[in-house]
Amino acid sequence: MIKTVLIIGANSDIAYECVLAMAKYFSPQNFLLASKNFETLKQTAQDLQLRTHIPCQSLALNVEDLNACQSFYQNLPLKPDCVIYTAGYLGDEIKAENDVSEALKILNINYTGAMILLESAAADMAAKKQGIIVGVSSVAGLRGRKKIYHYGAAKAAFATFLSGLRNRLCSQGVHVMTVLPGFVDTKMTKHLTLPKALTASPQKVAESIVQGIKKSRDVIYAKPVWRHVMLIIRHIPEKIFKRLDL
Ligand SMILES: NC(=O)c1ccc[n+]([C@@H]2O[C@H](COP(=O)([O-])OP(=O)(O)OC[C@H]3O[C@@H](n4cnc5c(N)ncnc54)[C@H](OP(=O)(O)O)[C@@H]3O)[C@@H](O)[C@H]2O)c1
């Protein structure tokens, strides 16, 4: 039974749909919603509380602030039995190549902040011998591409971290699930033209997450076609891959 769900990066479009889907399938008693933009978050939490009839508490958290990440979990009003990390930052690839602060921002939002927060959750859940940790990584982490390799490297680190955490916690009753969504139609990608057949809605991603939790899946893709796409992309020899304009 899931009583308390903590969502980090709760202003995300995927997070919003996750709250609705988690409410529908698991009827938890509380949602703890953490994100950077606190004004937006308070409105989102109010809206979600009205829609789900489940208390939604807003918590200010900038995951770039690594000290705040270290103390955040200890200071929670309630300890969650399910944590979903959805915070993410695509960043500006060209800027990241020339400006280390942009490169570090991409790394810290997509990986370092997640690693610190989820280690705290892992310790708590391992002690209780139960819990669910869901991390939203990306197919961009499965192979480096010139257009997006800082984001991809951070997502690769996150996926590898989740894999190790799963390996460590599986004998302690804690389920760790990695989400590789492929393209999703959200505010993060609104400036891009995405291929329809490869693009999922945030609702579809949330539905896959809920089903993945129910079936205790380890790694999920929101659209199954991405499993095949990435199998092909990962097997292209480096000699050829380095010349492609992907
Ligand atoms: N959209 C896609 O095509 C796609 C594909 C693969 C993976 N993903 C991943 O899916 C996850 C959700 O993204 P989305 O598509 O739903 O995009 P989104 O709506 O832009 O959500 C990203 C959220 O991350 C939060 N965030 C950014 N910096 C933060 C910080 N320093 N501290 C706390 N929160 C911060 C933002 O919250 P604030 O508004 O509070 O700043 C924002 O709402 C991300 O991890 C993303 O990388 C997305």
The ligand as an SDF file (V2000), in Angstrom:
LIG
                    3D

 48 52  0  0  0  0  0  0  0  0999 V2000
    9.9210   15.9540  -22.6290 N   0  0  0  0  0  0  0  0  0  0  0  0
   10.6940   15.0070  -23.1280 C   0  0  0  0  0  0  0  0  0  0  0  0
   10.7550   14.7860  -24.3600 O   0  0  0  0  0  0  0  0  0  0  0  0
   11.5110   14.1360  -22.2050 C   0  0  0  0  0  0  0  0  0  0  0  0
   12.1530   13.0270  -22.7520 C   0  0  0  0  0  0  0  0  0  0  0  0
   12.9080   12.2230  -21.9270 C   0  0  0  0  0  0  0  0  0  0  0  0
   13.0230   12.5130  -20.5890 C   0  0  0  0  0  0  0  0  0  0  0  0
   12.3870   13.6160  -20.0800 N   0  0  0  0  0  0  0  0  0  0  0  0
   12.5650   13.8930  -18.6640 C   0  0  0  0  0  0  0  0  0  0  0  0
   11.3020   13.8850  -18.0400 O   0  0  0  0  0  0  0  0  0  0  0  0
   11.3670   14.6680  -16.8350 C   0  0  0  0  0  0  0  0  0  0  0  0
   10.1790   15.5910  -16.7800 C   0  0  0  0  0  0  0  0  0  0  0  0
   10.2900   16.5500  -17.8270 O   0  0  0  0  0  0  0  0  0  0  0  0
    9.0560   17.1480  -18.6410 P   0  0  0  0  0  0  0  0  0  0  0  0
    9.1840   16.6720  -20.0160 O   0  0  0  0  0  0  0  0  0  0  0  0
    7.8000   16.9010  -17.8760 O   0  0  0  0  0  0  0  0  0  0  0  0
    9.4690   18.6720  -18.7030 O   0  0  0  0  0  0  0  0  0  0  0  0
    9.0400   19.9380  -17.8540 P   0  0  0  0  0  0  0  0  0  0  0  0
    7.5540   20.0720  -17.8580 O   0  0  0  0  0  0  0  0  0  0  0  0
    9.8600   21.0570  -18.4060 O   0  0  0  0  0  0  0  0  0  0  0  0
    9.5010   19.5910  -16.3830 O   0  0  0  0  0  0  0  0  0  0  0  0
   10.7950   19.7290  -15.8950 C   0  0  0  0  0  0  0  0  0  0  0  0
   10.6410   20.2250  -14.4790 C   0  0  0  0  0  0  0  0  0  0  0  0
   11.9110   20.1690  -13.8220 O   0  0  0  0  0  0  0  0  0  0  0  0
   11.8550   21.1240  -12.7920 C   0  0  0  0  0  0  0  0  0  0  0  0
   13.1570   21.6680  -12.4800 N   0  0  0  0  0  0  0  0  0  0  0  0
   14.0390   22.2220  -13.3520 C   0  0  0  0  0  0  0  0  0  0  0  0
   15.0950   22.6890  -12.6680 N   0  0  0  0  0  0  0  0  0  0  0  0
   14.8480   22.4520  -11.3510 C   0  0  0  0  0  0  0  0  0  0  0  0
   15.5450   22.7270  -10.1660 C   0  0  0  0  0  0  0  0  0  0  0  0
   16.7380   23.3470  -10.1940 N   0  0  0  0  0  0  0  0  0  0  0  0
   15.0130   22.3430   -8.9900 N   0  0  0  0  0  0  0  0  0  0  0  0
   13.8140   21.7160   -8.9500 C   0  0  0  0  0  0  0  0  0  0  0  0
   13.0780   21.4360  -10.0300 N   0  0  0  0  0  0  0  0  0  0  0  0
   13.5960   21.8040  -11.2250 C   0  0  0  0  0  0  0  0  0  0  0  0
   11.0300   22.2950  -13.3320 C   0  0  0  0  0  0  0  0  0  0  0  0
   10.2750   22.7870  -12.2350 O   0  0  0  0  0  0  0  0  0  0  0  0
   10.1620   24.3740  -11.9000 P   0  0  0  0  0  0  0  0  0  0  0  0
    9.1280   24.8690  -12.8650 O   0  0  0  0  0  0  0  0  0  0  0  0
    9.7420   24.3770  -10.4820 O   0  0  0  0  0  0  0  0  0  0  0  0
   11.5220   24.9810  -12.1420 O   0  0  0  0  0  0  0  0  0  0  0  0
   10.1870   21.6840  -14.4350 C   0  0  0  0  0  0  0  0  0  0  0  0
    8.8180   21.7870  -14.1870 O   0  0  0  0  0  0  0  0  0  0  0  0
   12.7110   15.3870  -16.8890 C   0  0  0  0  0  0  0  0  0  0  0  0
   13.6310   14.7090  -16.0730 O   0  0  0  0  0  0  0  0  0  0  0  0
   13.1230   15.2610  -18.3330 C   0  0  0  0  0  0  0  0  0  0  0  0
   14.5240   15.3220  -18.4950 O   0  0  0  0  0  0  0  0  0  0  0  0
   11.6290   14.4160  -20.8540 C   0  0  0  0  0  0  0  0  0  0  0  0
  1  2  1  0
  2  3  2  0
  2  4  1  0
  4  5  1  0
  4 48  2  0
  5  6  2  0
  6  7  1  0
  7  8  2  0
  8  9  1  0
  8 48  1  0
  9 10  1  0
  9 46  1  0
 10 11  1  0
 11 12  1  0
 11 44  1  0
 12 13  1  0
 13 14  1  0
 14 15  2  0
 14 16  1  0
 14 17  1  0
 17 18  1  0
 18 19  2  0
 18 20  1  0
 18 21  1  0
 21 22  1  0
 22 23  1  0
 23 24  1  0
 23 42  1  0
 24 25  1  0
 25 26  1  0
 25 36  1  0
 26 27  1  0
 26 35  1  0
 27 28  2  0
 28 29  1  0
 29 30  1  0
 29 35  2  0
 30 31  1  0
 30 32  2  0
 32 33  1  0
 33 34  2  0
 34 35  1  0
 36 37  1  0
 36 42  1  0
 37 38  1  0
 38 39  2  0
 38 40  1  0
 38 41  1  0
 42 43  1  0
 44 45  1  0
 44 46  1  0
 46 47  1  0
M  CHG  2   8   1  16  -1
M  END
$$$$
